[in-house]
Amino acid sequence: MRKIIATITISLIVIVASVYLFQKDFNVSELENKDTSRAALITMKPSNLETIEKSDTFVEKSNTFAYSDQKMQYLLIFPAKYTQTTNRWPLILFLHGSSLRGQELDLVKSYGPSWVAEQRTEFPFVVLAPQCPNGEDWLNKSEILAALLDDVSEKYRIDQDRVYLTGTSMGGNGAWYLAGQHPEYFAAIAPLASNPTVPSSWNNQLISMPIWAFHGEKDPVCPLENDEAMINALRGQGGTPKLTILPGQGHNIAGVYKNHELYDWFLANTRQPIE
């Protein structure tokens, strides 16, 4: 009888141990499967970045951006090498002058970095060129422009430490104002033929930002002295902005954008940490 009981007891122990080991193995396997599935989900998670097909020339994309109760058309121009690499690229935000306002988006390619980007194969920037609607001004567009920069940076491979801002005439005024409102976006700015107003209070990030302004000596539209006053006021605050006065030239100085020195200067500057 004792032998029978002992045999039954041993059998039960074996069965319980087997069940335990099986359950343990199952649980470990299940955890491994869950971990693998989680890793797979992370790996396979769709990227927010939009793919651009490989190209041997520049790629132009146009769209309309909506923010709050505003809408704005814009053009994006990617260099061919953007499509051939996985790098993040510097970006120039270009604000045109008043004569290019409207609904004909191709107008924003009349001059400036947007024109240069389609002429020079090796141009090393993505160019973002929005179009200001008729009857409106860049001075009223700082929030939608900041939101547009956020949107473009989320969708494309943009190096957010190398985002540059420039504009001419009305666009030069807009560049000054946008940089004053949202200096955290920009590594450097270059206003052309602008008519800035010296602010009553200063943003420290604007004071320390690399700035290179250009102005025609004989500009009849935007008086040179206003640009000089802005530059001198920045210097008085401890800033080190540059001002290049073009001898004998008037208001139309968009030819500055054809010179490689400006783009070399842009690339020499990266966004400074926010203090």
LUMNU-343780 format. One record per residue (C-alpha): x, y, z; residue number from 1. Coordinates in pm, 1 decimal, m for minus. Layout:
          x          y          z     i
          X          Y          Z   NUM
...
***
This chain:
          x          y          z     i
        0.0        0.0        0.0     1
      283.7      235.4       93.5     2
      449.6      163.7     m241.9     3
      128.7      252.5     m425.0     4
       89.6      577.4     m229.6     5
      454.1      666.3     m289.4     6
      418.1      593.0     m659.2     7
      104.6      809.3     m684.4     8
      274.1     1092.6     m490.3     9
      579.8     1087.0     m715.1    10
      356.4     1087.3    m1022.7    11
      161.8     1387.1     m894.7    12
      483.9     1574.7     m821.3    13
      608.8     1503.3    m1173.0    14
      279.8     1617.3    m1325.3    15
      270.9     1939.3    m1118.5    16
      634.7     2013.3    m1200.7    17
      570.8     1953.7    m1569.4    18
      269.8     2181.9    m1567.8    19
      468.9     2451.3    m1385.0    20
      760.8     2428.4    m1624.5    21
      528.8     2430.9    m1924.6    22
      345.2     2734.0    m1789.3    23
      672.6     2909.0    m1712.4    24
      805.7     2841.9    m2061.5    25
      478.4     2961.9    m2208.9    26
      487.0     3285.0    m2009.5    27
      848.8     3356.6    m2104.6    28
      770.8     3282.7    m2467.7    29
      465.3     3506.7    m2451.7    30
      669.5     3793.4    m2306.1    31
      933.8     3745.8    m2575.0    32
      665.3     3754.2    m2839.5    33
      516.7     4069.0    m2688.4    34
      859.3     4237.0    m2678.9    35
      925.6     4132.9    m3036.6    36
      587.1     4264.3    m3143.9    37
      650.0     4593.7    m2965.6    38
      989.3     4628.1    m3131.7    39
      831.7     4546.2    m3463.8    40
      566.0     4810.1    m3409.1    41
      830.6     5070.9    m3327.0    42
     1034.5     4972.5    m3630.5    43
      733.4     4966.6    m3859.0    44
      572.1     5283.9    m3722.2    45
      501.6     5509.7    m4020.8    46
      729.7     5813.1    m4040.1    47
      580.0     6161.8    m4050.9    48
      835.3     6249.6    m4315.5    49
      708.5     6275.7    m4670.0    50
      911.0     6087.1    m4928.4    51
     1035.3     6263.6    m5238.3    52
     1125.4     6047.7    m5534.9    53
     1491.0     6046.4    m5635.3    54
     1565.6     6311.4    m5894.4    55
     1859.3     6444.2    m6095.3    56
     1726.8     6799.7    m6075.4    57
     1549.3     7019.2    m5822.8    58
     1203.9     6917.0    m5703.0    59
      931.7     7177.8    m5665.5    60
      627.0     7124.8    m5445.2    61
      339.5     7367.0    m5388.3    62
       64.3     7364.3    m5131.2    63
     m173.4     7579.0    m4928.7    64
     m128.7     7602.0    m4553.4    65
     m418.6     7679.6    m4321.3    66
     m369.9     7817.8    m3971.1    67
     m642.8     7955.3    m3748.7    68
     m858.5     8159.0    m3988.6    69
     m578.2     8222.9    m4238.9    70
     m458.7     8047.9    m4553.2    71
     m132.2     8089.1    m4738.2    72
        7.7     7939.4    m5055.7    73
      369.3     7836.7    m5051.1    74
      638.3     7686.2    m5268.9    75
      906.2     7440.7    m5155.2    76
     1214.1     7379.5    m5367.7    77
     1439.8     7083.4    m5287.0    78
     1787.3     7040.0    m5437.3    79
     1848.1     6718.0    m5628.0    80
     2082.8     6593.8    m5356.6    81
     1804.0     6613.6    m5101.2    82
     1631.3     6334.4    m5292.2    83
     1951.1     6128.7    m5309.4    84
     2048.1     6136.9    m4939.7    85
     1895.8     6084.4    m4597.1    86
     2059.4     6394.4    m4447.7    87
     1878.2     6683.3    m4286.8    88
     1909.2     7000.7    m4491.1    89
     1939.1     7372.7    m4415.2    90
     1636.3     7580.9    m4510.3    91
     1592.1     7939.7    m4623.4    92
     1257.3     8108.1    m4559.4    93
     1222.5     8377.0    m4828.0    94
      969.7     8662.3    m4798.0    95
      904.5     8842.9    m5127.2    96
      828.6     9210.1    m5183.8    97
      485.3     9372.0    m5226.3    98
      472.8     9341.0    m5606.2    99
      456.2     8958.5    m5584.6   100
      146.8     8939.8    m5363.6   101
     m157.1     8754.7    m5497.3   102
     m264.9     8406.4    m5602.6   103
      m12.9     8334.5    m5879.6   104
      236.0     8121.9    m5686.7   105
      492.9     8114.0    m5967.7   106
      555.3     8483.8    m5898.0   107
      760.0     8391.9    m5589.2   108
     1024.1     8250.1    m5826.6   109
     1080.7     8587.5    m5994.3   110
     1390.0     8660.4    m5786.0   111
     1556.9     8564.6    m5459.7   112
     1664.6     8225.9    m5322.6   113
     1363.4     8062.2    m5487.5   114
     1495.5     8173.4    m5828.8   115
     1853.7     8074.2    m5743.5   116
     1746.5     7728.4    m5621.4   117
     1611.5     7643.1    m5967.1   118
     1915.3     7780.0    m6150.4   119
     2204.2     7629.0    m5953.9   120
     2239.2     7253.0    m5942.5   121
     2455.6     7254.0    m5630.2   122
     2245.6     7500.5    m5428.3   123
     2271.9     7353.3    m5075.3   124
     1938.6     7465.1    m4928.2   125
     1573.0     7378.2    m4924.1   126
     1385.2     7701.0    m5002.0   127
     1047.0     7782.2    m4850.9   128
      876.6     8067.9    m5035.9   129
      524.3     8157.5    m4917.5   130
      307.8     8407.9    m5101.5   131
      142.5     8695.3    m4919.1   132
     m222.1     8747.1    m5027.8   133
     m329.8     9064.0    m5208.6   134
     m372.3     9366.9    m4987.6   135
     m196.1     9205.0    m4691.0   136
      144.9     9243.0    m4530.6   137
      408.2     9013.3    m4380.8   138
      386.9     9218.7    m4060.5   139
       50.4     9052.0    m3993.4   140
      171.4     8700.9    m4076.2   141
      424.5     8613.1    m3806.7   142
      208.9     8345.3    m3641.6   143
      110.4     8164.1    m3960.0   144
      472.3     8177.7    m4081.4   145
      595.5     8022.6    m3755.3   146
      327.4     7753.0    m3782.0   147
      424.5     7690.8    m4145.9   148
      786.9     7641.5    m4043.0   149
      674.5     7388.0    m3782.7   150
      468.2     7202.2    m4041.6   151
      746.2     7189.2    m4301.5   152
     1002.0     7078.9    m4039.8   153
      776.0     6790.4    m3937.3   154
      717.6     6673.3    m4294.4   155
     1065.6     6702.4    m4443.0   156
     1428.5     6647.3    m4345.3   157
     1506.2     6998.0    m4225.1   158
     1799.5     7079.8    m3999.5   159
     1626.6     7302.1    m3746.1   160
     1959.5     7443.7    m3629.4   161
     2019.6     7581.9    m3980.0   162
     1701.6     7768.7    m4068.6   163
     1766.7     8111.2    m4221.8   164
     1537.7     8405.6    m4291.7   165
     1559.6     8669.1    m4562.2   166
     1332.9     8902.5    m4754.3   167
     1344.1     9219.0    m4959.4   168
     1142.2     9541.2    m4932.8   169
      810.3     9439.3    m4772.5   170
      975.2     9102.4    m4719.0   171
     1273.4     9270.2    m4552.4   172
     1036.6     9440.4    m4310.1   173
      869.4     9104.3    m4253.8   174
     1206.0     8941.3    m4185.8   175
     1289.9     9196.8    m3916.8   176
      947.6     9159.4    m3757.1   177
      930.0     8778.4    m3770.5   178
     1280.8     8749.9    m3625.5   179
     1177.5     8982.8    m3345.6   180
      863.0     8783.7    m3270.6   181
     1010.3     8434.5    m3314.9   182
     1390.9     8449.7    m3297.1   183
     1397.6     8092.3    m3163.8   184
     1351.1     7958.0    m3517.7   185
     1646.3     8119.3    m3690.9   186
     2022.1     8076.3    m3709.5   187
     2068.8     8405.2    m3900.3   188
     1868.7     8665.3    m4093.7   189
     1940.3     8888.4    m4394.3   190
     1689.8     9171.2    m4457.5   191
     1723.4     9360.7    m4787.6   192
     1597.0     9711.1    m4875.5   193
     1389.8     9722.9    m4559.5   194
     1230.4     9997.9    m4355.4   195
     1243.4     9866.4    m3997.5   196
     1113.1    10039.0    m3687.9   197
     1336.4    10035.0    m3382.4   198
     1142.2     9841.2    m3116.7   199
     1061.6     9991.5    m2777.4   200
     1169.2     9668.0    m2607.0   201
     1421.6     9408.8    m2722.2   202
     1427.6     9032.4    m2744.1   203
     1769.7     8914.8    m2626.8   204
     1775.6     8640.4    m2889.5   205
     1734.2     8898.7    m3164.1   206
     2018.4     9108.2    m3020.7   207
     2257.3     8812.6    m3026.2   208
     2140.8     8677.0    m3363.0   209
     2374.8     8700.3    m3664.0   210
     2225.2     8969.7    m3891.2   211
     2345.6     9094.7    m4227.7   212
     2136.5     9375.2    m4376.3   213
     2174.1     9516.9    m4729.0   214
     2056.2     9855.6    m4853.6   215
     2091.5    10062.9    m5168.8   216
     2267.4    10394.1    m5110.4   217
     2004.7    10583.2    m5312.5   218
     1689.7    10387.1    m5216.9   219
     1393.2    10625.1    m5276.5   220
     1133.3    10384.8    m5131.7   221
     1280.8    10271.7    m4799.6   222
     1514.9    10540.1    m4663.1   223
     1862.8    10413.6    m4580.1   224
     1866.2    10606.5    m4252.1   225
     1589.4    10386.6    m4107.8   226
     1794.3    10072.0    m4167.4   227
     2101.1    10246.6    m4025.5   228
     1900.7    10345.0    m3715.8   229
     1798.1     9982.4    m3660.6   230
     2153.2     9854.8    m3700.1   231
     2290.9    10122.2    m3467.7   232
     2021.7    10048.1    m3209.4   233
     2113.9     9678.4    m3215.6   234
     2479.2     9764.1    m3172.9   235
     2384.6     9986.7    m2882.3   236
     2221.4     9684.0    m2719.1   237
     2539.0     9480.1    m2758.8   238
     2457.6     9312.2    m3090.5   239
     2700.6     9282.2    m3381.0   240
     2486.2     9314.1    m3696.9   241
     2643.4     9390.6    m4035.1   242
     2512.0     9647.4    m4282.8   243
     2629.0     9653.4    m4643.6   244
     2542.9     9973.9    m4830.0   245
     2545.2     9926.8    m5206.7   246
     2693.0    10241.4    m5369.9   247
     2475.3    10409.3    m5630.8   248
     2196.8    10148.7    m5608.5   249
     1830.3    10216.4    m5544.0   250
     1550.1    10005.0    m5403.2   251
     1580.3     9699.9    m5628.9   252
     1882.3     9516.4    m5488.6   253
     1757.0     9158.8    m5533.1   254
     2079.6     9092.4    m5725.4   255
     2235.3     9035.7    m5381.5   256
     2072.3     8692.3    m5388.5   257
     2289.6     8587.7    m5681.8   258
     2609.1     8624.0    m5478.1   259
     2743.6     8313.3    m5308.1   260
     2886.3     8517.6    m5015.9   261
     2541.6     8547.8    m4858.1   262
     2484.1     8171.8    m4867.1   263
     2833.7     8096.6    m4736.7   264
     2760.4     8333.3    m4448.3   265
     2430.3     8162.3    m4376.5   266
     2597.7     7822.7    m4355.1   267
     2865.5     7958.8    m4122.4   268
     2593.5     8019.6    m3862.3   269
     2392.6     7769.0    m3659.3   270
     2105.8     7835.8    m3419.8   271
     2220.3     7926.9    m3071.4   272
     2070.0     7757.2    m2763.4   273
     1787.2     7944.8    m2594.0   274
     1908.3     8095.4    m2266.7   275
***
